[in-house]
Amino acid sequence: MFVVRREDPQMKKKIVAQLKQATRYEDLNKDQLREYLLLRQGSRCAYCEQKINNKQHSKKAGRVNRSSRQANKIEHFHPQSQDYSSDKCEKATGVGTWEQSPLALENMLAVCDGRIQEGGTEYCCDTKKASKDICSDFLNPNRFAVAPSSDQVVPRRSLVRVKRDGKLVPNKLYFTDEEQEERAQRVLDEVLNLNSTQLKDSRRKLLVALVKQSNEKVQRQAARKHGISRQELRKKLFNDAIAREEEESSALISVYYSYGAELDKS
């Protein structure tokens, strides 16, 4: 869970100019803002990391062109409806007062339409979160953002880790004590519903496929790579794979990071 930050300087310049001129969130050109946020995030939902398209979410049935991806909404990490601001809210949004937060670019995220399953009644992400303020319990993926080209190691690239059963848990590198970890886990489980059965299963299946693919590649290349251990070869192949997945903006990218973290431990 993180924001990629594939910045387009000219696009960002236009968005920043709009934000400076606007007095209300309603004054903004949402199509341009949505396009910018999707580019920055690699067309992934900021919470569940599923791929999303550039079609605005509509409450009217049948009005969303879903194609092969979910439609999206613009989420405010610190809710627009909250008329207060704590120190943690100010840190999360990057502005000093709650009045400024609706127009703070760092407070905006592109998210999916919240439907875990087409036609279902279970929701996740912003739709599940609604107007709940989580600034004191979780970190804003925008403010935490790490670019793929940075020299930070793989385990630091996501706010969450994926366990073998597909469950999301807080990354202990960011939630450093037991109380922080418990609060963050409640956000993942209850507020965002990111550990629903279907989402967990999607991550589990990807992780199983990733391990299988890695084992097969190592087995094929081990005979030709002399002077390198299987574990070193596995890490090299993973580093090549993660660079490709980041470039292609693959869904559920935290699964890849979690697998890489396991390799680093071994």
Buried (B, 14 or more C-beta within 10 A) or exposed (E): BBBBBBEEEEBBEBBEEBBEEBEEBEEBEEEEBBBBBBBBBBBBBBBBBBBBBBBBBEEEEEEBEEEEBBBBBBBBBBBEEBEEBBEBBBEBBBBEEBEBBBBBBBBBBBBBBBBBEEEEEBBBBBBBBEEBBBBEBBBBBBBBBBBBEEEEEBBBBBBBBBBEEBBBBBBBBBBEEEEBBEBBBBBBBEBBBBBBEEBBEBBBEBBEEBEEEBEEBBEEBBEEEEEEEEEEBBBBBBEEBBEEBBEEBBBBBBBBBBBBBBBEEE
